[in-house]
Amino acid sequence: MEIKLTDEEAKYLIELLKFVFKKYKVDLRPGNKGDVLLTTEEEYEFILHYYTPSHRGDRLSLHLRERETNTNLVRINIDPNGFHKNSNGETIYGNRILIFSYEEWVNKSDGYTHVRAYNLPKEFKNIDCLEQVFLDFLLYINVKSEGKITFAPLL
């Protein structure tokens, strides 16, 4: 795998205004996953992927990928027991955000890791509500959903 993206370019892509391509019903019950196609006025396309493991109702992974290169730009892990070890030796435990980092790609040199973990930002106010985490993530990555995303009942 080769990375052809700088941190500044990744930040630009994360902050770029995105629109939901069509209507989606997102199911965040345990054992579900799905993709939401996002577009921009500049004709970039992104995939917002979500995943909930089947054995835990309190975990969620959301990540934004640039569609053409499939490069992961930012990911949220709601996982109170998980962790990520950055190349500088720092370990981030529990709920976290992972952001594209060319430096991590170079330093880890494992041919795969290109994100640096941080504690979950304060913008994620209610991690006990997975729907709210999803909505907060849309705001964080600058998505205008215009009522095109609804949620399946959690019961």
N, C-alpha and C positions, 0 to 999 in steps of 0.2 A: 504494500500500500504506500502511496506517495501523497503527501499533503502539499497542496498548492494554494494555501490560504494563509494570510497573516492574521494576527490577533485583531488588528484594526479592521480588516475586511470582515472578519467574523462578527465583531461588534456592530459594524454597519448593517450586516444582514440580520442580526438579532433585533436591532432597533428599527429596521425598515417597516413601514406600515404594511400590514398583511390583511387580506380579506379571506373569509371562508368561501370556498369555491361553490359548494352546494349545501343542502340541508343534511345534517347528520344527527342521529340519535346515539348518544354516547352511553355505553353501558359500563359502569364502574363497579358492578358487582364482582365478587371474587371469581377469578378464572376467565376474565374477558380481556380482549385487546382489540385495538383497531387503529385506523389511520384517518386523519382529516387532512384533506388537500387544501393548502393555502396558496394564494397568489398575490402578486403585487402589481401596481401600475407599471412598474419597470419590467414586467414579464418574468420575474423570478418566480420559481415555484418551490414550495417547501412541503414537507410531510411532518405533521404533528402526530406522533405515535403515542398511544397510551397502553398500559399493561397493568393488570391486577392479578397477582398470583392466586391460584385456586385454594390454597390452604390458609390464607390470611386475609381478613377483611380490612386490616388497617394499613395495608401497603399499596403504593401506587408509584409507577414510573411514567414520567412524561418526558418526551424529548423532541426537539426540533431538529430536523435534518434538511439540508439543502438538497433538493431533489436530483439535480443533474449529477452531482458528485457523491451523493449519499453521505456527506460529511455531517457528523453530529455537531451541532453548534452549542446547544445548551440542553441540560437534562436536570430534572428534579426527581429525587428519590425520597419518597415518604416511606421510611423504613427505620423505625426506632432502634433496631438491633444491628443494622448494617454499618459499613465503614468504607472509606476510600483512602488509600495511602498515596500522597503526592510525592513527586520525585525528590523534593527537598527533605523527605522523611516525616513531614507532618501528616498525621492521620486525622481525618474528619469523621467523627462518629455520629451515628443517628441520621436524622433528616438532613438533606444536603442538596446543594446545587452544584452541578458540574458544568464548567464553561470551557469552550474551546481554548486551547493554549498550545501554540507552536512550541514553546519552550518545554512543555511536558513531553511533547512528541519527540523532541531531540534528546532530552535528558533520560526519559524512560527507555528509549531505543528498543522497544519491544515489537515494533511494527504494527502496533494497535492503539495504544493509549495516547489520546490527544486532548484530554480534558484535565482541568485542575479542579479539585473539590474545595468548596467553601461551605461555611455554615449557612443554613437556609436564611435568605434575607427576610427582613421584617415585613416586606410586602405580603408575605404568606402568613396571614393572621390566624386562621383557624385550620390547623392541620388535621383536626379530628373529623372534618367534613371534606371528603374527597372531592365532592362537586365544587366546593369553594376553592380548593387547591387548584383544580382544573381551571376555574374562572380566573383565579389570581395569576396562573401561568399565562393565560391568554393576554392579560394586561401586561405582564412582564415582557412578553415577546412582541408586544404591540400588534395584537390581532383585533380587528373590528369584526365581530361575529354577526352583527345585524340580525339577531334572532334566528340564525341558521343552525345553532347548536341547542339541542334539548337533551335531557338526561332520562334514561330508563329508570323506573322506580327501583330503589335500592332494596326493597323488601322482597 
